[in-house]
Amino acid sequence: MATRPLLLALLACSALTACASRPPDRYNDLPITARLQPTSSDTMPFAYDEPAHWRDYSAIIIEPVAIYAGADHQFGDLSASDQRELASAMDHEFRQTLRSRFRLTDTSQPGALRLRLTLTGAKGNTAVVSTVTRFDLVGLPYNAVQALRGKEGIFMGSVSYSVEVYDAMSNRLLKAYQARQYPNAMNVGATFGSLGAARTGLDKGAHELLAELQ
């Protein structure tokens, strides 16, 4: 098939790019950045934690999702409308997920947390190729291995964001991190639509935060 050599070349280039990728940006225009420390996690490269008894908190204030405008953003050529769409999706996903554990409120009160979310970057799926490489004899083995390793699949999108969790009464920062999320490399459903993988990453990120606050 004529497309097989081209796919092989694209696969090789993608793998080489992944191996040579630079360390994640620290988003220097975010006020919390100076307090973050490097971690060994691929999906949460910088984090900050204060001792906290999460069970003492039963309510949460979720601020409107901000879109990062610093020069070191990771939106690439993603349009402003797509950025706004993802910010809206992020607000929805985190609210729906966290309300299973917390009462949503707009008022600072004892036993309440305040959550600040900043969308800092996103990458869209590569049209058609992202789906084909989940079935093709060239892309399937690579993506299958990546899935087992919990690593990113080829030609698939992702989303990057910052999380800040405060005590709502004292405004003390309890937890903060910068994250980059992507679907399982063999998640075919996440390859549909340019923002499918980014949306799946937001759902994954919301559930990971919920687990952190248990």
N, C-alpha and C positions, 0 to 999 in steps of 0.2 A: 504494500500500500504506500502511495506517495507521501502520505502524511506521517508515516512511521519515523523516517529519519528526522523530520522536523521536530516531532514530539520528543525524540531522544535528545536532540540538541537543546530544546527548551528545558527538559528535565535536568540535564547536566548543568546548564547555566543556573537554574534555580537552586540546585543542590550546592553549587559552588558559592553562590551569593549568600545562602543561608549560613554556610560555614565561615564565610568571611565577614559576616555582618558585624557592625560596630556595637559596642555596649549601649544599652538603652539610655536615652537622654534623661536628665534629672529634672527637666522643666523648671528652669531657673527663675521664672517669673511667678512661681507659686510661693506664697509666704512660708509654707511648711517645709519647703525643700531642704533648708539648712538643718532641719532636725532629723531628716531621714538618714538611715544607715544602710549600706549595701547588704544584700542577703545572697544566699546561694540559689535562690529560686529563679527560674526562667520567667515565670508569669508574675512574680512580685519582686522585682529586683531591688526596690528600696522600701524600707518600712521603719515605723516608730511605734513603740508600745510602752504604755504606762500600766502598772498593776491596776486592775479593775475587777470588781465583782459584778459581772454582767447580770447576774440574777437579781441584783438590787434595782435594775431598770426595767420598767414595764411599758414605757411610752417613748416615742421618738418623733422629733421634728425633722422632716426631710426638706431641705432647702431646694429651690429650683435648680436644676442642673445647669452649670456654667459651661461655656465652650471656651477652651483655652486659646488665647490669641498671641501667646509668646512666639518669638522667632524660632524657637526650638520645638514647635508643635510637630506632630507626626500625621497630619492630614494629607500630605502629598497633594495630589490634584483633585481631592474630594471636594465637590461643590459645597457652597455655603448652605444650599437647601438640603443636601444630604446630611451635612453636619447637624442642622436643626432637627431633621427627622430622627437621627440617632440620639440626640439629646432628649427628645420627647420619648423615644422608646426606652431610654435608660431610666428616665423618671418613672415611667409606667412599670418597668420590670422590677426596680428596687422597691417601689411602694407595694406592689402586689406580693412580693416575696417576704418583705419584712413585716407586713401586717399579720402574717401567720404567727409572729412571735411578740410583736409590739402593737400597742394602740397608737395610731397616728394622731398627732396633735399639732397645733400651731402655737402652743403656749409653753413658755419655760416654767417648769414645775419640778418639785422633788421627784426623783425616780425617772427623769426623762433624759434622753440623749438627743443630741443634735447632729445630723448627718449632712456633710457638704460633699457633693460630687462634682467633679470637673472632667468633662470629656476632653482628652488631650490629643487624640489621634485615632485614625481608622484607615483601613485599607480594604478596598472592595474586592470581590471575587473576580477572577479573570473569566470573562464570558465564555461559555461553552467548554473551554479547556478544563476549567475546575471540575466540571461534572464528568467529562470524558475520562479524565485521569483516575477516576475511582473505579473504572471498569476495564480500561485498556490494558493489554498485557505488559506495556511499558510502565505505566503509572501505578497500576494496582499493587505490585510488590513493594514499591517504595512507600506508598501511602499506608499499606498494611503494617510495615515495620514502624513507621512513624506513629501510627495509632497505638501500637503495643508499647512504645516508649513514652507515650503521652506528649509527643512533639507535634509541631505544626505540619500540616499537609501542604503539598505544592499547589500553587495557583489559587490558594484559598485566602479569604480576607481575615481581618482581625480587628480588634478594638483596643484602645489604650485609654486609661483614665486614672484619676486620683481620687482617693477616699480619705475623708477626715471625719473622725468621730469625737465629739466633745460631750462633756457633762453640761447639760443645758443650763443649769443654775450657776455653776462656777465658771463656765466657759473654759474649763481645763481640757486640754487635748489628751485624749486617752489612747487613741489609735489612729495611725495614718499610714498610707502606703500608696505606691504607684504600681499599677498593674497593667498587664497586657494579656488579653484573653482571646482564644481561638477555639473553634470546635474540634472534636475528635477528627483526626485526619481521614477517617472513613465515613464521616457523617455526610452522606449524599444529599440529604435534605437541605443542609446548610449551604450547599453550592448554588442553589437556585436564587436568582436575583442578585444584583450587585452587592447588596447589604445583608444578604442572608447569613453569612458567617459572622459578621459584626454583631448582628442581632442575637445570634446564638451565644456569642461571647458575653454579651450583656446579661443574658439569662444565667449563664454559668457563673459570672462574677457576682450577681445578686445572691445566689445560693451560697457561694463561698463566704460572702460577708455575713450572711445569716449564721453559718456554722461558726464563724469567728466570735459572734456575739452571744453564743449559747452559754 
